[in-house]
Amino acid sequence: MGIRQFLAEARFIPSGSMLPGLQVQDRLLVEKLSLRGRAPKRGEIVVFHSPYSFDPALRSEPEPGRLRCLLANLPLISSVPGLHHPACDAYIKRVVAVSGDRVSVDPRGEVRINGERLEEPYVSNFCPVTAEGVGPCRTLEAVVPDEHVLTLGDNRGNSWDGRFWPGGAFLPNDQIIGRAVWRFWPLNRAGSLLIRDPLPQGAQAQP
């Protein structure tokens, strides 16, 4: 129990929001220790508490207790009608901007930091846009506040992430559970999930 709470835990991918790199039912190792001593970095994949637990605009009822969430997430119980609560879920997305970054997200879901486009080879499904540049995905232009990050799904055309949260786009650092560092299943795709900063080298990181 102590290892899972303080050091690391296994998680699985529940949806296609991180395709194509992370596929549904992939098993990952989530490391919790390093982010206790530093802020998240661009490019890191993080697991965090549901926006329904920290975004007041999404909370229509009192937040469920920890025991209810623990029980509701057990495999044999989670399917029982009435037990699931969206605030008990955990989400997995990629950090694309950190505190102090001037970030813009265009209609396709492409990200720029201080005008420099991120190099994101892990993204292949951008949001569809018309010839006039209009599409279904929301845009964003703001400075990331202190102790917050912006997280987006790699599957930009099919990800419910900060672009759509009604209470604000940015994830508080203290809501992050840990960072996904290793895929251990399936074995034929096992390996590290760590990458370098997607901001081009030499680009100014702060406004």
Secondary structure by P-SEA (a helix, b strand, c coil): ccccccccbbbbbccccccccccccbbbbbbccccccccccccbbbbbcccccccccccccccccaaaaaaaacccccccccccccccbbbbbbbccccccbbbbcccccccccccccccccccccccccccccccbbbbbccccccbbbbbbcccccccccccccccccccccccccccccccccccccccccccccccccccccc
